[in-house]
Amino acid sequence: MERSDVLVLGLGAMGSAAAYQLAKRGARVIGLDRFAPPHDLGSSHGDSRITRLAIGEGVAYSPLAMRSHEIWRDIEKETGAELLRRTGGLIMTSPGKTSVLPVDNFFSTTVAAAEAQGITHEILDAAEIKRRFPPFNVRADEIGYYEPEAGYLKPENCIRAQLALAQKYGAELRTNEKVLGFEPSAHGVRVTTERAAYEAGRLIVAPGAWMPLLLGARYAKLFTIRRQVLFWFAVDGPIELFLPGNFPVFIWEQQGPQLGIYGFPNSGTPSDGVKVATHGFGPITTPDTVDRSVRDEEAAEMHAAHIAAYLPALNRRCIKAVVCLYTVLPGDQFLIDFLPESDRIIVASPCSGHGFKHSAAIGEALAEIATTGQARLDMSPFRFSRFGF
């Protein structure tokens, strides 16, 4: 029986951050993962994730994003890794929008969050959007929210750096080890894997899309696992228009399609193209049965519906396409709380398709909860009670 102060189950975005923060605080930490993160089987791959400070999903999220930026920069200084690239971020909408994002009033909530937190931003009309960012074929009634501090994170680098720091500060990481279950014990929590048994004072459960399988029937109904496809399209004409500094990360409530889109600048390598995806959740699936292949027809449909009339410099040639998983909760909310029947087990599912940008601060909060029982940032909006438990 191996013992630790805290055991972290799942070492992706949230688990790697928690393991690092715990070890840095001097806790005895064991981290478990059924794979070897970073990997391409969950929700934290695909080269880039948008990060922004004013959060349209709700004003409660902005403090998490702001703190995460501080932590990413600290990790960059300590490791030399590039994690966060500032490109500016543009959110576009209009009275004539037909597409929807997972939450209502996304644009107005973003503006409200920026004003409440003192986040630097501008409101741009269509003419100004076209002048600054010519690739966007916006209509006359469209407007934009521009945030200069927004950009993108490199998720694989973030996870890799945090796991390296966790080990530097003394954490033991056990990868390629499948967890079979966990239960309260006389001394805390007992976790059983296919190889061994572990006991810890507290357990952080952060397995991403595998959450419903591990929590059991009572809580599994809260979670919906969705297949999400990311596309990279080739560029016609000068790539300079799509490079960081000239082209921002963006979210667009379009006129015409039913779903909004989001995207990124070119990475600096023309052959990589430009990454774009819809802001709609795909078919319900499971992490073990999801179709990880992407048909040519899917790319063609994406280009015809969302790209051709809106980003005309992107041609229909899809350079690559990648499948990832969204773990979605009702209302696209987060769940960060003790399991209702145990003050030893902390459940962390801060996902719903918009979690990565907050993960550094959430890892810090999880470490604080596990060691002191309370996080400095307000975690009350993410309790089980919001879902009727």
C-alpha positions as CSV (number, residue, x, y, z in Angstrom):
1,M,0.0,0.0,0.0
2,E,1.6,3.3,-1.1
3,R,0.6,6.4,0.8
4,S,0.6,10.1,0.1
5,D,-0.9,13.3,1.4
6,V,-2.8,13.8,-1.9
7,L,-3.4,11.5,-4.8
8,V,-4.3,13.2,-8.2
9,L,-6.3,11.0,-10.5
10,G,-5.8,12.2,-14.1
11,L,-2.8,14.3,-15.2
12,G,-4.2,16.4,-18.1
13,A,-4.9,20.1,-17.9
14,M,-6.3,20.2,-14.4
15,G,-4.5,17.2,-12.9
16,S,-1.0,18.3,-14.0
17,A,-1.6,21.8,-12.6
18,A,-2.8,20.4,-9.3
19,A,0.1,18.0,-9.0
20,Y,2.6,20.8,-9.6
21,Q,0.9,23.2,-7.1
22,L,0.7,20.5,-4.5
23,A,4.3,19.4,-4.8
24,K,5.5,23.0,-4.8
25,R,3.7,23.4,-1.4
26,G,5.6,20.5,0.0
27,A,2.8,17.9,0.0
28,R,3.5,14.3,-0.7
29,V,1.8,13.7,-4.1
30,I,1.2,10.7,-6.3
31,G,-0.3,11.4,-9.7
32,L,-2.0,8.6,-11.7
33,D,-3.0,8.5,-15.4
34,R,-4.1,5.7,-17.6
35,F,-2.0,7.2,-20.4
36,A,1.2,9.2,-20.6
37,P,0.3,12.9,-20.8
38,P,0.4,15.0,-22.8
39,H,-1.4,12.7,-25.3
40,D,-4.0,13.0,-28.0
41,L,-6.8,10.8,-26.5
42,G,-8.6,13.4,-24.3
43,S,-9.3,17.1,-24.3
44,S,-5.9,18.8,-24.1
45,H,-4.2,18.4,-27.5
46,G,-4.3,20.1,-30.9
47,D,-1.5,22.6,-30.6
48,S,-3.5,25.6,-29.2
49,R,-6.3,26.7,-26.9
50,I,-7.7,30.2,-26.8
51,T,-7.1,32.2,-23.7
52,R,-8.9,35.5,-22.9
53,L,-9.4,37.5,-19.7
54,A,-13.0,38.7,-20.1
55,I,-15.1,35.5,-20.1
56,G,-18.4,35.4,-21.9
57,E,-19.4,32.2,-20.2
58,G,-19.9,34.3,-16.9
59,V,-18.2,37.0,-15.0
60,A,-17.2,34.5,-12.2
61,Y,-14.6,33.0,-14.6
62,S,-12.5,36.1,-15.3
63,P,-10.5,35.9,-12.0
64,L,-9.5,32.4,-12.9
65,A,-8.3,33.4,-16.3
66,M,-6.4,36.4,-15.0
67,R,-4.6,34.4,-12.3
68,S,-3.8,31.6,-14.8
69,H,-2.0,34.1,-17.0
70,E,0.2,35.0,-14.0
71,I,1.0,31.4,-13.3
72,W,1.8,30.6,-17.0
73,R,4.3,33.4,-17.1
74,D,5.9,32.2,-13.8
75,I,6.2,28.7,-15.3
76,E,7.7,30.0,-18.5
77,K,10.4,31.9,-16.4
78,E,11.2,28.7,-14.4
79,T,11.2,26.3,-17.3
80,G,12.1,28.3,-20.4
81,A,9.1,26.7,-22.1
82,E,6.8,28.8,-24.4
83,L,3.3,28.3,-23.0
84,L,1.2,31.5,-23.7
85,R,1.4,33.6,-26.9
86,R,-0.3,36.9,-26.9
87,T,-2.0,37.7,-30.2
88,G,-5.0,39.8,-29.2
89,G,-8.5,38.4,-29.4
90,L,-11.5,39.4,-31.4
91,I,-15.1,38.4,-30.6
92,M,-17.6,39.3,-33.3
93,T,-21.4,39.5,-33.3
94,S,-24.3,41.4,-34.9
95,P,-28.1,41.9,-34.5
96,G,-28.4,39.6,-37.6
97,K,-26.5,36.7,-36.2
98,T,-28.1,33.3,-36.7
99,S,-25.3,31.2,-35.1
100,V,-25.4,30.5,-31.4
101,L,-22.7,29.8,-28.8
102,P,-23.1,27.4,-25.9
103,V,-24.2,30.3,-23.6
104,D,-26.6,33.1,-24.2
105,N,-25.5,36.8,-24.2
106,F,-21.9,35.8,-24.8
107,F,-20.8,39.1,-26.3
108,S,-22.5,41.3,-23.7
109,T,-21.3,39.2,-20.9
110,T,-17.7,39.5,-22.2
111,V,-18.0,43.3,-22.3
112,A,-19.5,43.3,-18.8
113,A,-16.7,41.1,-17.5
114,A,-14.1,43.4,-19.0
115,E,-15.6,46.5,-17.5
116,A,-16.0,44.8,-14.1
117,Q,-12.4,43.6,-14.0
118,G,-10.8,46.7,-15.6
119,I,-9.6,44.6,-18.6
120,T,-8.3,46.7,-21.5
121,H,-10.5,46.3,-24.5
122,E,-12.1,48.1,-27.5
123,I,-15.4,47.9,-29.3
124,L,-14.8,47.9,-33.1
125,D,-17.3,48.6,-35.9
126,A,-17.2,46.6,-39.2
127,A,-15.1,49.1,-41.0
128,E,-12.4,49.0,-38.3
129,I,-12.4,45.2,-38.2
130,K,-11.8,45.2,-41.9
131,R,-9.0,47.8,-41.7
132,R,-7.2,46.0,-38.9
133,F,-7.9,42.4,-39.9
134,P,-8.6,42.2,-43.7
135,P,-9.1,38.3,-43.8
136,F,-12.5,38.7,-42.0
137,N,-15.3,39.3,-44.5
138,V,-17.6,41.0,-42.0
139,R,-20.9,42.5,-42.8
140,A,-21.8,46.2,-42.3
141,D,-23.8,45.6,-39.1
142,E,-21.2,43.4,-37.3
143,I,-19.2,44.6,-34.4
144,G,-16.2,43.3,-32.4
145,Y,-14.8,43.2,-28.9
146,Y,-11.0,43.3,-29.1
147,E,-8.9,42.4,-26.1
148,P,-5.1,42.9,-26.6
149,E,-4.1,40.5,-23.8
150,A,-5.9,37.5,-25.3
151,G,-4.0,34.9,-27.2
152,Y,-3.5,31.2,-27.2
153,L,-1.9,28.5,-25.0
154,K,0.1,25.6,-26.2
155,P,-1.7,22.8,-24.2
156,E,0.9,20.0,-24.7
157,N,3.7,22.3,-23.5
158,C,1.6,23.5,-20.5
159,I,1.0,19.9,-19.4
160,R,4.5,18.8,-20.0
161,A,6.0,21.8,-18.1
162,Q,3.7,21.3,-15.1
163,L,4.4,17.6,-14.8
164,A,8.2,18.3,-15.0
165,L,7.9,20.8,-12.2
166,A,5.7,18.5,-10.2
167,Q,8.5,15.9,-10.3
168,K,11.1,18.5,-9.6
169,Y,9.3,19.4,-6.4
170,G,9.0,15.7,-5.4
171,A,5.7,14.4,-6.9
172,E,5.6,10.7,-8.0
173,L,3.9,10.3,-11.3
174,R,2.6,6.9,-12.4
175,T,1.5,6.9,-16.0
176,N,0.0,4.2,-18.2
177,E,-1.7,2.9,-15.1
178,K,-5.5,2.4,-15.3
179,V,-7.5,3.3,-12.2
180,L,-10.2,0.7,-11.4
181,G,-12.0,2.6,-8.5
182,F,-11.7,4.5,-5.3
183,E,-13.5,4.6,-1.9
184,P,-13.2,6.2,1.5
185,S,-11.0,4.4,3.9
186,A,-10.1,4.6,7.6
187,H,-7.2,6.9,6.9
188,G,-8.6,8.9,3.9
189,V,-9.2,7.5,0.5
190,R,-8.1,4.2,-1.1
191,V,-7.5,4.0,-4.8
192,T,-7.1,0.7,-6.7
193,T,-5.4,0.4,-10.1
194,E,-4.6,-2.5,-12.4
195,R,-1.2,-2.6,-10.8
196,A,-1.4,-1.5,-7.1
197,A,-3.3,0.0,-4.3
198,Y,-2.8,3.5,-2.9
199,E,-4.0,5.4,0.1
200,A,-4.0,9.2,0.5
201,G,-5.4,11.8,2.9
202,R,-7.3,13.3,0.0
203,L,-8.0,12.5,-3.6
204,I,-8.5,14.9,-6.5
205,V,-10.5,13.3,-9.3
206,A,-9.7,15.0,-12.6
207,P,-9.9,12.4,-15.4
208,G,-11.7,14.5,-18.0
209,A,-13.9,12.5,-20.2
210,W,-13.5,9.4,-18.0
211,M,-15.2,11.2,-15.1
212,P,-18.6,9.5,-15.5
213,L,-17.0,6.1,-15.7
214,L,-15.2,6.7,-12.3
215,L,-17.9,8.5,-10.4
216,G,-20.6,5.9,-11.0
217,A,-24.3,6.0,-11.9
218,R,-25.4,8.6,-9.3
219,Y,-23.2,11.4,-10.8
220,A,-22.6,10.0,-14.4
221,K,-25.9,11.6,-15.6
222,L,-24.4,15.0,-15.1
223,F,-21.8,14.6,-17.8
224,T,-22.2,14.4,-21.5
225,I,-19.1,13.5,-23.6
226,R,-19.0,15.1,-27.0
227,R,-16.9,14.6,-30.1
228,Q,-15.2,17.8,-31.2
229,V,-13.3,18.3,-34.5
230,L,-10.6,20.8,-35.1
231,F,-9.6,21.7,-38.7
232,W,-6.6,23.4,-40.3
233,F,-7.2,25.0,-43.7
234,A,-4.6,26.1,-46.3
235,V,-4.1,29.8,-47.1
236,D,-4.4,31.4,-50.5
237,G,-2.2,34.5,-50.9
238,P,0.2,36.0,-48.4
239,I,0.5,34.1,-45.1
240,E,1.6,37.4,-43.4
241,L,-2.0,38.4,-43.0
242,F,-2.6,35.4,-40.8
243,L,0.5,35.6,-38.6
244,P,0.5,36.5,-34.9
245,G,0.6,40.2,-34.6
246,N,-1.5,40.7,-37.7
247,F,-4.3,38.2,-37.0
248,P,-5.9,37.5,-33.6
249,V,-7.5,34.5,-32.0
250,F,-11.2,34.9,-32.7
251,I,-14.8,33.9,-31.8
252,W,-17.5,34.7,-34.4
253,E,-21.3,34.6,-34.0
254,Q,-21.9,34.4,-37.7
255,Q,-24.8,35.3,-39.9
256,G,-26.0,32.3,-41.8
257,P,-24.8,29.2,-40.0
258,Q,-26.4,27.8,-36.9
259,L,-23.2,27.5,-35.1
260,G,-20.5,30.0,-34.3
261,I,-16.8,29.4,-35.0
262,Y,-13.5,30.1,-33.3
263,G,-9.9,30.1,-34.7
264,F,-6.3,31.0,-34.4
265,P,-3.5,32.7,-36.3
266,N,-1.0,30.7,-38.3
267,S,1.7,29.2,-36.1
268,G,4.4,30.9,-38.2
269,T,4.8,27.9,-40.5
270,P,2.8,28.5,-43.7
271,S,2.4,24.7,-44.3
272,D,0.4,24.5,-41.0
273,G,-2.5,26.6,-42.4
274,V,-5.1,28.2,-40.1
275,K,-7.0,26.3,-37.3
276,V,-10.8,26.8,-37.2
277,A,-13.5,24.9,-35.4
278,T,-17.2,25.3,-34.6
279,H,-18.5,26.4,-31.2
280,G,-21.1,23.6,-31.2
281,F,-20.8,20.3,-29.5
282,G,-20.7,17.2,-31.7
283,P,-22.3,13.8,-31.2
284,I,-22.6,12.2,-27.8
285,T,-19.9,9.5,-27.4
286,T,-17.6,8.0,-24.8
287,P,-13.8,8.2,-24.6
288,D,-13.4,4.5,-25.5
289,T,-15.9,4.4,-28.4
290,V,-15.4,7.9,-30.1
291,D,-14.7,7.9,-33.8
292,R,-11.2,9.6,-34.0
293,S,-11.1,9.6,-37.8
294,V,-12.3,12.7,-39.7
295,R,-14.0,12.2,-43.0
296,D,-13.3,14.4,-46.0
297,E,-17.0,15.2,-46.1
298,E,-16.7,16.8,-42.6
299,A,-14.0,19.1,-43.7
300,A,-15.8,20.0,-46.9
301,E,-19.0,20.8,-45.0
302,M,-17.1,22.9,-42.5
303,H,-15.5,25.0,-45.3
304,A,-18.7,25.5,-47.2
305,A,-20.8,26.5,-44.2
306,H,-18.3,28.5,-42.1
307,I,-15.2,29.5,-44.1
308,A,-15.9,30.2,-47.8
309,A,-17.9,33.3,-47.4
310,Y,-16.3,34.5,-44.1
311,L,-12.6,33.8,-44.4
312,P,-12.2,33.7,-48.2
313,A,-8.4,33.6,-48.2
314,L,-8.7,30.1,-46.6
315,N,-9.1,27.5,-49.4
316,R,-11.0,24.3,-49.1
317,R,-7.9,22.1,-48.8
318,C,-7.9,20.7,-45.2
319,I,-4.3,20.2,-44.1
320,K,-5.2,18.2,-41.1
321,A,-8.1,17.5,-38.8
322,V,-8.0,16.3,-35.2
323,V,-10.7,14.9,-32.9
324,C,-10.8,15.8,-29.2
325,L,-13.4,15.3,-26.4
326,Y,-15.6,17.8,-24.6
327,T,-16.9,16.9,-21.1
328,V,-20.0,18.9,-20.8
329,L,-22.0,19.8,-17.8
330,P,-25.6,21.3,-17.7
331,G,-25.4,25.0,-18.7
332,D,-21.8,24.5,-19.8
333,Q,-20.7,25.0,-16.2
334,F,-17.7,23.8,-14.2
335,L,-17.8,21.4,-11.2
336,I,-15.1,21.9,-8.5
337,D,-16.2,20.6,-5.1
338,F,-16.0,17.9,-2.5
339,L,-18.0,14.8,-3.4
340,P,-21.2,15.2,-1.4
341,E,-20.7,12.1,0.7
342,S,-17.0,12.6,1.4
343,D,-14.8,15.6,2.5
344,R,-11.8,13.6,1.4
345,I,-12.6,13.4,-2.3
346,I,-12.5,16.5,-4.5
347,V,-14.1,16.4,-8.0
348,A,-12.7,18.6,-10.7
349,S,-14.5,18.8,-14.0
350,P,-14.0,22.4,-15.0
351,C,-14.4,21.7,-18.7
352,S,-17.5,22.1,-20.9
353,G,-15.3,23.2,-23.8
354,H,-13.9,26.3,-22.1
355,G,-11.7,25.0,-19.3
356,F,-8.1,25.0,-20.4
357,K,-7.5,28.8,-20.1
358,H,-8.4,28.5,-16.4
359,S,-6.5,25.4,-15.6
360,A,-3.4,26.9,-14.0
361,A,-5.5,28.8,-11.5
362,I,-7.8,25.8,-10.9
363,G,-4.8,23.7,-10.2
364,E,-3.7,26.2,-7.6
365,A,-7.2,26.3,-6.1
366,L,-7.4,22.5,-6.0
367,A,-4.1,22.4,-4.1
368,E,-5.4,24.9,-1.6
369,I,-8.6,23.0,-1.1
370,A,-6.8,19.7,-0.7
371,T,-4.3,21.1,1.9
372,T,-6.4,23.8,3.7
373,G,-10.0,23.1,2.8
374,Q,-10.5,26.5,1.1
375,A,-9.3,28.2,-2.0
376,R,-8.4,31.9,-2.1
377,L,-10.4,32.5,-5.3
378,D,-14.2,32.0,-5.0
379,M,-15.1,28.5,-6.0
380,S,-18.7,28.7,-4.8
381,P,-20.2,29.0,-8.3
382,F,-18.9,25.6,-9.1
383,R,-20.4,23.4,-6.3
384,F,-22.4,20.2,-6.6
385,S,-25.4,22.1,-5.1
386,R,-25.9,23.9,-8.4
387,F,-26.8,20.6,-9.9
388,G,-29.2,19.5,-7.2
389,F,-26.9,17.5,-5.0
